[in-house]
């Protein structure tokens, strides 16, 4: 997954969920935040950020720039909330991302309605086996440990229960955490921020939903899913 044109800038502040102020070439500008999460540990004053530049192709856009990545120390993190689904779709269609218990995929369909939810992907393999994949982007990191969520997510809990239902009806079911950075030691649910999500994730695991976590190779201009990371969802 690639961006067309990316420029570096400095983060100043975030007046609201959708808009931030940044310094670009000595000028203060308003930019679009493509992540409605809190991202408080990422968007700190003076942080090095990367913007996708829509100059000349903005159509009806009000702002010419989107924040797509940020530096946290030496770690480069993609913070575009649309990037995980795009990267997963590319990897599933290329066959570089393999789903456990399913053969080569013959169909990958985005945004499939199931029950009361819209699941990110419906998949079918060459043997006719069907499954659902729900994708969660992960931008929260602490000492090489990636975790989700960074804020309470009732929607995330609802998706997990829908996947359990789908598994009970004979579909394969997956929750795929896309860690939007590299070099992680392991992934874990963020029970401190939202214990109910962690409980729902463990419930899903016990009821046949496959829990997957993959990290990504990230540059200012791109993000690509690379390899799985260990998952720790139960307290030792």
C-alpha angles and dihedrals in degrees: 000000000000139000120224101226127005130183132185123243143157124256116236109170145322112235092183143352094279105035134056134178118235139176114237121173090342094308129110111233138173116242135185118253108218092198123067092193119107096255088180093151090054107038101060124147111278095018116149108246136179123223131200106227116220097181108146094012102056097116103178096348117134094203125047097209139055124196106236105163142013137195117236103186104305092337119101112209127189107219100180105124091206094054099078094058092046092049093047092050091051092048095046092049093047091047093236092118112062123199114216115250093013129100127220109321120245096180135032115180124181127221101012117183114230122169108320095335141074106230117207098236140014112198136187126189132213090267093057095254112148132209148165127230123197114194126209121187115221122206100152115103136167123178093336095314116119119206142178141246114027090191135019112287119192088171090059091053091049091053091052092053091049089053091052088052091049091050090052089054093055102266123127109246131200138179107201119195110201108202105209094213139042139245098052122161094206145326126247136171113259099242092168092062098036117003092177090064091051090050091049091049092053090046089053091049092052090050099054104272109138113231112210131179125188130177125216141225103239131194127164088260102039152022126204130177109242120166143350121260127208116272125218112184100149125068113246 
